[in-house]
């Protein structure tokens, strides 16, 4: 599936249906449903989102009501907006859905729980009576074009009681609800998906950065009056990648890719240790891992979606060709900013956790901390970089604390502030992951020159990220105007120093040409020829006169009689 | 064509081929070619971009060499990268192309000039000998899907000498080159296209803002513990548009739409007076109009492309449905950030002009100007807002002047700084256009309450734009931390005050539902039902079992034998 490199109708079967059965099903359920799913004897999907509600689990309108007599759940779409919607794999292919529905016993509502619900018959694929299922239609930008995102409505549709996932909460034969040991246990599966997304963001951005770096090395534009650049070939125009306007946009993107890959590795090990604790009923690290993974998901998927499209724009006009290989990457990636927790909303819960964890910086400008940078090279000290990130997060928490006690203020009025805090913290995590990543490589005895290049990249990530929020740092006098100048100078120094290594840095991702799927970003640099060749293969170019000429073009040309030239 | 609302193979015939014939053709040429084109007896396109070069006219590699004996131009693609590429309408439909080629007489190169070149026979639509023409293939994000962007190569292809456009430069029968009265006269047509784009950016963003405003009014999400909002219906969830996170993203977009429409009107009258001057050989306003139109093109098309996609994201998951009506708007709009002058490169020439026009602010922080704001409401004074924009532009020019004299610095190293200056100036023009627009409406005797609302919108545009560059204002102490706080407070006040009027403000654009083409943004607010109805009409939902079930799904389900459930 990695090499097919596209979202398929069975993608969520693999990435959601199967893992959730194992994570939230009891041992017997895992033993029964797991092998059926792994052998693809059933094909499943994960149905949480409804027409009316997405990430807001507690307001879902689909219900599962216990019928004690028949020992069944009655699945029902209580309103029009209860229709499940967007469910990947459900439109045409799935036989089963893992649905989230509000569990109701004797009129009492226990909130959302997971249920395995048969949708289409294994005999003939027809939907079962009481199930109205179909496809929701095309998606934006041609994204997810190979996934059958679907809808489903249930009309008092019975399923066995045992189809409720019962690792944590349970319902017995006599209708007794046994609550889970911890109310947030179901968050585990969200943490899993979001953890994957950190690394995924890094890989996605790395692909786009590879294409843009290679193409802007091939592309030459304008004769620039300088002896410094392209000195060896004065007859040639300047390589586009040599312009500061390109370097200042592209190099930070390469640095972000590396930082996110480092953070992705870290996130994976955090998740794995949390999971083994959870399996033993230990929930102590859940809040922290949930907060960090939510924040990183929001920050990294924003970086990646923005950065991929920036890479396309950096490539100029040819970037808009489908053959650039970037657009289908972006069109299927960008919804990640919305799914698994909208990037703007997701940060609300995490911010509450962070409020308790982050040391509040004073908001009195006179007494506040100051950045210790004196020379341009002080910006290269990791402790200086991390101190800046920590300071900003602390300062924003302090601002929020003040805002929160104002008259008539309610929590939801502060969601903008929470979002800022959460991103500030994620930036800290990313910068730290990058710094630790470089240290790790150094400890492994990698060649010094390689370590030096990676250090520059880590520095560029930190300093570019600080620069992007410079207003925050200036407003409480943490940095001075002179430090702003030295920061910009250091960023320019780093870009200059990295200029000869960026091609190597993206080659190091080692993406095969087949995987990149880009006429402009192939490793041989033969961009123009490949763009030409790709066009020649188009069906429309196999005929000399386009189909429809006589029916559609001639009547236009001849409406006032043929031209006499 | 407005109501078809899509780019068609004949779009550039109407918007480029015909106007350029009239603007750059001699009177006789206009009289000959104009009616042929207007009656569609010929269909034309505009061929400037090549595989190797886009906006860099002086490096185009297609040549037109005079053959005195035959009184013909020999059009030739001198290299592989000389192939014309991206030409809208050329792939399948055009009979003629208005090409840019380097004019060569007796080995002397006079630079790029325009020529009318027959491409396909009017008899049978076959390309003429010496012409290799075809389609360049699909574009990113499904954009421009109905335009046949094409390529063409010429192999020593002769056309009559009279096919050179000769309003300005001329070549006589005896091969004498008569240079144009002003070297930049050809810029006139670029100014025309860019001027249109300012208003176009406003319209495009207004459409997306309309859809997002209506849908976020319909959409409700989360019960928020507040007596203030939705107090009339405590049982209902909060309208999404009531969240500050949504208001702070959406309301400035509405304000940008209005400001760009105001600037578009202004730009149009500037262009019209310049054109009538140009026709009389008066080039005095060309430099200014060219600089302002280039800057506004860059700033406005960036605002619009970013804002349209932000609107889609603001709408949450359903925004990613093709039925949102936003995605096809964006996918065809976003290349405008690259064409007619890449938004990052376009600003270079303008910056040189602005350098001479903008009063340089001192870069000595001690002696510098200070923002005069004392109370929150001082931010509402137009002169305060304009002073801030002017100050920033002046300060950036001062910085550039310092950078430009550093050792070894070349102009192209400063393109980032030029880009900033140009945008700072465009923001000033936009803010001023909005302020003058409100004054104009007031002078027309429009109802006071309407003027008050428009004033708020103009204020929000100015203050939100200032806030987005707050770091620049803080770095030279133009604004103080206290002023930053009052700025944020005033922005919040404006958003609160506008909350009840935003639906009216987007309804005032008066886009018909048919034109919006959005299930989520129709004027009746029946978003969910329309989304459902749109999906039901899909072909895939007209059958109970998807085509291909037996061929593709059954083999997967049965690879380990059928499940025994």
Interface residues (C-beta under 8 A of the other chain):
Chain A: X10 X36 X39 X40 X41 X42 X43 X49 X51 X52 X53 X54 X56 X59 X80 X81 X83 X85 X86 X91 X92 X93 X95 X118 X122 X124 X125 X126 X127 X134 X135 X136 X137 X138 X139 X140 X141 X142 X143 X148 X151 X220 X221 X222 X223 X224 X225 X226 X228 X237 X238 X243 X244 X245 X248 X312 X313 X316 X317 X318 X319 X320 X321 X322 X323 X324 X326 X327 X330 X331 X334 X335 X337 X338 X339 X342 X344 X345 X365 X408 X410 X411 X412 X413 X414 X415 X416 X419 X470 X471 X474 X475 X476 X477 X481 X484 X528 X529 X531 X532 X534 X535 X536 X538 X540 X541 X544 X545 X546 X549 X553 X556 X557 X558 X559 X560 X561 X562 X563 X565
Chain B: X10 X36 X39 X40 X41 X42 X43 X49 X51 X52 X53 X54 X56 X59 X80 X81 X83 X85 X86 X91 X92 X93 X95 X118 X122 X124 X125 X126 X127 X134 X135 X136 X137 X138 X139 X140 X141 X142 X143 X148 X151 X221 X222 X223 X224 X225 X226 X228 X237 X238 X243 X244 X245 X248 X312 X313 X316 X317 X318 X319 X320 X321 X322 X323 X324 X326 X327 X330 X331 X334 X335 X337 X338 X339 X342 X344 X345 X365 X408 X410 X411 X412 X413 X414 X415 X416 X419 X470 X471 X474 X475 X476 X477 X481 X484 X528 X529 X531 X532 X534 X535 X536 X538 X540 X541 X544 X545 X546 X549 X553 X556 X557 X558 X559 X560 X561 X562 X563 X565
